[in-house]
C-alpha cells in the first residue's frame, strides 16, 4: 500500500515550519542584539581601562619617570640612552647608599601590563609606527589603527579569536604632550602630534560563556514550544478531522461509484466535512448511474470499433490508386509465404515489374493517363496470378510479386505470360489505344530467408532487362533442390 501523508500532518508540518522559521528569525535577532550588547559592554570597559592606563602613564610622565630600588637582575632600560644620559639620569644613589634605577613611563606601562596579564586580566601596551623600542612595533591590527588615527579616527575595536578564545581588542591614539618631549623630542615630535597608540586585549571567555548559556536556554524553550504546538495540533484535530477525512478517503478509494453509503454521522455534520461528505455521496450515486450507462454504451461501441479497426487495417495496407496491397502489407505477409516455401522444400519466385518509359508516358499523355496505365497494368497482373500469390505496388510504376511453391520453368512461364498480356492489351486514353510494355526481373530460389536480399536480386535482374532493351524478362536463380523431390501441396 502506498504511504500517504494526511492533510492534518501536512498542516502540522506547515505550522511547525512557520513556527520554526519565525523562531529562527527571532532567535537570530536576539542573538545579534546580545552580541551588540556584549560589544558595547566590552567597549565601555575598554574605554575605562584605557583611561586608567593613560592616567597612570601621565602620572609617571609628570614625574619624569619613577626611581625604584634596584634589585638583583634589574637592568636599566637600554633605550633610555637613545635620549640620554645627558638629559636623563638612568641610575642614582640615595642617602642610604641604595642604587635606584629609573622606570620611564613606557616601562611602567609594560610592567603593569605584565602583572595584569599573568593574572588572566587585561593586557595592554604602547605601540608606534616609529618606536624607540623595536618591541613596540605594531601588529597588523595596530598598524591599521595607527594609520586611521592619523586620518582623524579616535578609537578602533574588534572581537577576535585566538587559540580558541575570544579577545576584545581596543586601541586609541596617544598624542604628544609637553612631558613626552623629554624622551621623544629627538624624534621630531611636537605637542599635539600622534606619537602612537594604546592597545588593549581584554579576555571575553566569561562573557561569551554567559551569552552561549542564554542562547542555549532560548533554543531549548523554542524547541519545547514547537513540540507542544505540534502535539496539541495533532491530538486536537484527530477527532475533528483525521478520522472523518480517513473515512471519506476510504470511501473515495473503495466505495465511490458503488452502492455503498457514508455513515449518517458524517452526512449530518453541519461543517465543511459534512458538506464534503454529502457532495461525495451525491457524486457516488451519479457515478454509479453513469457507470451502468457507460457499460452499455461501451458494449455497443466495441463492436463498431472492431469493425472500424479492421477497415482501417485494410486501408493502411492498400494502395488507393490501384487497389493493390502496398509495401506495408508486403512486410507483414511476405515472411509467411517464404516460410511456406521452405517448409515444402519448394522454390519461391520474386518478380520486380516496371512499366517501360513511364515518365515519357506521363509527359506525352498527362498524369491522369499515367494513373490509368498503372490501374490497367495492375488489373492485368492480378488476373493472371494464383489466389495465394502476393502482388503489391512497390512504388511509383514498380510492382512486386511473390509466387511461393513454384518451379523455375513455371515462374518463367508466368513472367512471360504477364509480359505478353500487358504488351497485347493497350490502355485506352482519350478514346485512343496506347500500347504499354513492362520489364520483369525474376529471381527464383529455394532457400530465401532474407526478403531484402531476394528483392535486390530481382531488382538487379530488372535493371539488366531495362539495359537490354526493355519489354523482356531477365531471370536470376539459385536452385539447389531436385525438383522431382518436391511435394506440392494442395492450396
N, C-alpha and C positions, 0 to 999 in steps of 0.2 A: 504494500500500500504506500502511495506517495505521501511523504511527510509534508504537512502543511502548517503554516503559522496562522493562528487565529487572528481575527480582527482586533480583539482585546489585547492580545500580545503585541501586535503591531502598534496599537495605540500606546500601550505601556512603554514600548521601546522608544517611540517618538517622544513621549513626555520625558522619559529618562534622558534622551539625547538633548532635548531642550534644556532640561534642568542642569544636566552636566555641562552643557555649553555656557549657560548663564553663570553657573558656579565657577567655571574656569575663568570667565571674564572677570567676575567679582574677585576671585582669588588672585588673579593677575594684578588687578588694580590695587588690592590690599597689599600685595607683595611689593609692588612698586612704591606705594605710599610708605611702607615700613622701611624700604631701602632708602627712600628720600629722607625720612625722619632720622634714620641712623646716620646718614651722611651729614645732615645738619647738626646732629648731636656731636659727631666727631669733629666737625668744623668749629663748633663753638669751643670744645675742649682744646683744639689745636691753637685757636687764637689766644686763649687764656694762658696756655703753657708757653706759647711763643713770647707773649708779653712778659711773663715771669723771667724767661731766659734773657730777654733783651734788657730788662731792668737790672738783672744780676750783672750782665756784661757792662752796662753803663756804670754801675757802681764801681766795678773793678777798673774800668777805664777812667772814671773820675778820680780815682786814687792812684792813677798811673801804674796800675798793677798792684799785686799783694805780695809782700815778703813773708815767707814761711820758713820755719826751721828746716834746714837741710838734713834729711835722713839718709841712712845708708842706701845706696842705689839711686838716689835722686840726682838727676843731671839738669844742668841749665839748658833751657830751650835754645838749641843751636841757632835758630832763625832770628833770635834777638840780635845777633851780631851783624845781621844784614842792615840793621838800622842803628846799631850801636857799635862799640860800647861807649862812644864819646858822649852820646846823649842819654843812654840808658845804662844803669849800673846793674848787671845781672846778679852779683853776689855782694853781700855786705856782712860785717861782723858787728853784733850788738854789744852793749856794755858788759854783758856777762860772758863775752867771748864766743858766743854761738854763731855759726855761719847760717846766714839767711839767704835764700835764693828767690829770685823774682818770678812770680806767676803772672804773666801778662794776661789780658782779658781773653784772648783766644784760647790759651792753655787752660784757664779757669773753666771756660765753657766746655772744652773737651773732657776734662777730668770729671766735671759734674755729670756729663752725659754718660761716661763710663760707669759711674755709680748707679744711675737710674736704669741703664740698660742691663747691667748684671742682675738687678732686682726684678727684671721682667717688665719694667715700665717703659716709658717713652725714651727714645734715644734721639739725639739731635747733634747737629754740627754746623760749623760755619763753612761756607764754600764760596769760591770766587772764580771768575774766568781768568783772573790774573793773580793767583795766590802766591804768597811768600813761601808757604809750606806746600810742597807737592802733594801731601796727603789731603789737602783741601781742594784738590781738583774735583770738579763736579761729575756726577754720573749723567746718564742720558736725560733722566727726568729733571735733574737740577740744571743741566745745561740749557734745556728748552726753557725752563722757568726764568733763568737769568737773562736769556735773550728777550723774553717777553717783558721782563721788568724794565729793561732799557727802553721798551716801546710804550711804557706807561701802566702796565698791569701791576696791581697792588698785592695780589696773592694768587696762589695756584694750589690745587689739591687734587688727589687721585687715590682711588682704592685699588690696591694691587694684591696679588697672591704670590708669596714666595715660600717655597718649601712646604706647600700645603696650608699656609697660614695667611689670614687676611691682615693687611697692614694699611693704615691710612697715612698717606704721605701728604705733608703740608709744607709750604715754603712761602716766605715773604721776603722782600728786599731789605737790605741794610744800607742805609745812607751814611755818608761820611759826616762826622761831627768834629768839632774842634779838638776833642780829646783823642780822636783817632789819628790826627795828623802827626802826633809824636812818633808813632810806629810806622805809619803808612804814607807820610808826606813825601818820602823819597820816591814813591811810585807815581807822583804827579797828580794825586787826587786833590780835589778841592771840596770844601764844605758843601753838602747837598748832593754830591755825586753818589751813584750806586756803586758801592765797592764790592758787594757780593750779596749773599742771602743766607737766611737761617733756615735750615732744612730739618723737619721733624718727622720721625717714624713712630706711629702710635699703634701698638698691637690691638687687634679687634676680635680676638677669639671669644671673649666673654659676650660681647655684643652680638656677634654672628650666631653664637650658640643660642642666645635668647631669641633671636629672630627666627631661627630654624625651629625652635620649640613652639613658638606661636604659629608658625606656618603649618607644622605637623598637626597641631590641635585644630586649626581651621579645616585642614584637609580631612581629618577624622570626622569632625562634625558634619561636613558636607557629604561624605560617603554615607554616614548613618542616615542623614535626611533623604538622600537618594534612595537608599534601600527601603526606608519606611514608606516613601511615596509610592514606589513600585508595588510593595506588598499590599498597601491599602487599596491601590487601584485594582490589582488582580482579585483580591478577596472580595472587595465591594462590588465588583462588576460580574462576578461569577454567576450569581443567581439571576441578575437582571439581564445579562447579555449573553454570556458564554453558553449556558445550557439552551436557551431558546434559539440562538443562532446555530448551535450544533444540531438541534432538531430540524431546523429549516434546511441546513446543509445536507443532512441525511435524506430529507425528503426530496431535495433537488437532485441528489445523486441516484436515488433508487426508486422514488415514487412519482416523480414529475411525469405527467402524461399517462399515469396508470389509473387504477380505480381506487387507490388509497386516499385517505383523508387526514389532514392535520388535526391534532388534538384541539378540542373546543377551548381549552385554556389559552392556547395561542391565538386562535381566531377571535376570541372575545376581548383580548387586550386592547386598551384604549391609547396605545402609544405607537411609536414608529414600528416596533417589532410586530404588533398586531396588524398594522396596515400592510406590512410586508407579507405576513402570513396569509392574509385574506387575498392579496394580489397573487401570491404563488398558487393558492388553491384554485382561484379562478382561472389562472393560466394553465394549470394542470388539467382542469376539466376541458378547456378549449383544445389543448394539445391532444388529449385523448380522442376527442371528436375528429380533429384534423387527421390524426394518425389513421383512424379507421377509413376515412375518406381517401387518404393518400394511398393506402394499401390497395384500395380498389382501383384507383387511377393508375398506380404502378403496374398492376396486373394487366390492365388494358394496353398501356403504352409499351410494355416489354415486348409483346408480340409484334407491334408495329416497328419498334426499334430493331428487332431481329431481322425483319424483312428489309428495312432500310439499310441495315448493315450489309446484308447480302448483296443488295443492289449497288451499294457504294463500292464494295469489294470488286464486283464485276466491272463497274465503270473504271475503277483505278487500274484494271488490267486490260482495258480495251482501248484501241486506237479509235478516236471519234470519227476520223475520216473514212477509213476502210472497213471498220467493224472487226478487224483482226485483233488478236491479242498483241500486247506490247512487250517491251523488254522486261518490265516488272513480272509479268506472267511467265516469261521465259526463265527468269531466275528462280521462280518458285517451282515450275513444273519440269524443267529440263533434267535436274538431278534424278527425278523419278524414272524418266524414260531411259537415261543412261544406266541406272541401276537395273532396270528390267532387262536390258540387252545383256548386261554382264551376267545376270542370273541364268539367262537362257543360253549363255555362251554363244551369242549371236552378234554380228556386227551391227553398228549403228551408222547412219549416214547423216552428215551435216552439209546442208546446201546454203550457200550465200548467193542470193539472186539480186541483180541490179538492173534497172531499166537503162537501156543504152541511150546515150546522148540526151538525158532527161533535161539538162539545163537548156540545150538548144530547143527542145520541145516547148519548154516554158517561154523562152524568148520568142519563138515563132508563133505560138498559138495562144499564149497567155497562161496565167496561173490557174484559172478555172479549168482550162483544158488539161493542164498538168494534173490537177486533182482528179479529173475524170479518168485520166490514164492510170493513175495509181489505183483507183477503185476497180477499174476494168481488169488490171493485172491481178489484183488480189482475188477477184472472183474466179478468174481462170485458174490460179494456183490452188485455191481452196477446193474446187470441184474435182480436181484430179488426185486428191490425197485420200488416204485411208482414214477411218474415224479416229484412230489413235495416233496419227501423225500430228506433229506440232508445227504450226505456221504462225509467225509473228512478223509484224512490221518492225524492222530493226532500227530504222532511222532514215529520214529523207526518202529516197527512191529505192532503198535496200530492204529485202525481205530475208528472213532466216527460216529454214525448215530443218526439223529434226525427225528422221524416219528411223524408228527403232526396229530391231529384228528384221534385217533385210540384207540380202547378199550384195556383193559388189555389182554383178551384172544387172540385178534388179534395180539397184539405185541408179545406175547409168541409164537404164531404160526409162525410169521415172523422170530423171532430169531432162532427157532428150524429149520426152513427151511434153513436159511443161514448156520447154523452149519452143517446140513446134506449135503448140496450142496458141501461145502468145503471138508468134510470128504470123500465124494463119488467121488470127482474129483481130482485125483492125478496130480501133476505137472511133466512135462517131463524134466528130467535133464540128458543130455548125453545119449539120446535115452533110458532112463530108467524112469519108473513111480515111483515117490517118493510121499508117502502119506503126506498130510498136514491136520492138525486139528486146530480148533480155540476154544477159550473160550470166552463166552459172559457174560458181566454183564449188566442186563436190569433193568432200573429204569423207572416206569410209574407213572405219577402224573397228576392231573387236575388243579393245581394251581401253575405252575412253573413261578416264577418271577426272580429267581437268577440262571443264567445258570451255574455259577461256582459250586454252591451247588448241582445242579442236576447232573453235571458231576462227582462230588466227590461221590455221592450216587451210580452212575453206576460203578465207579471205585472200590468202596468197594465191590460191588456185583461181579465184575470181579476177585477181589483178592480172594473172597471165592471160586469162580469157579476154580481158579488155585489150591487152597489148597485142594479142594475136588477131585482132580484127573484130571482136565483139560478136554477139549473136551465136555463141557457141558454149559448149560445156567442157571444162577442164577438170580432170579427175586427179586426186591425190589420195592414196590409200595406204593402210597399214594393217594388213590381214595376216594373222598367224594361225588361225583355226582352220581345220579341214571342214569345208562347207558341208560335206556329206555327213559329218557327225552332229550337225546342228539339229536340235529337236524343236521344230517350230510350234509355238503354242497356238491354241485356238482363241483368237481375240475377237 
